[in-house]
Amino acid sequence: MKRVMVTPILLGCLLLALADCGKKGSPEAPGPADRIIFPRSYPAPD
């Protein structure tokens, strides 16, 4: 009975861990490059 409960939990964890695999390229902020305000240094320059 314990195996019946543990198997779906482990499969679910594996699927969640692999959900982000296969994404292409590095993350990029949306929008034109001249309008991107993040990341910005802290505190903001005056």
N, C-alpha and C positions, 0 to 999 in steps of 0.2 A: 504494500500500500504506500509505503514511504517513497519508493522508486517512482510510482505513478505520479506523485506530487512534485518530486524534485526534477524530473526530466523536463516538463514544460517550463518550469522556472528557469532552468539552465539554458534551454533553447531560447527563451525570451531574452535573457541577458546577452546571449551570443548575438542574436539579431540586432539588439540595440547597440552593441559595441561595434558591429560592422555596418551600421546604417549610414555612417558618414564616409565610408571608404568609396573610392572611385570618383570623388569630386575632382574636377580638373582645374589646375592653376591655383595660384595663391589668392587669398581673399582680397577683394578690392572694394573700396567704398563706392556707393552708387553716385552717379551724377558726374558733371564735368570736373576736371582736375582743379580748375581755378576756384571752384565753389566748395571744395571739401575742407571742412574746418576741424576735423578730427583725424588723427590724434593731434592735440595741441599741447603745448607746454603749460605747466601750472606753476605759478599763477599766470594768467593771461597778460601779455605785455600791454602797457598803458599807451 
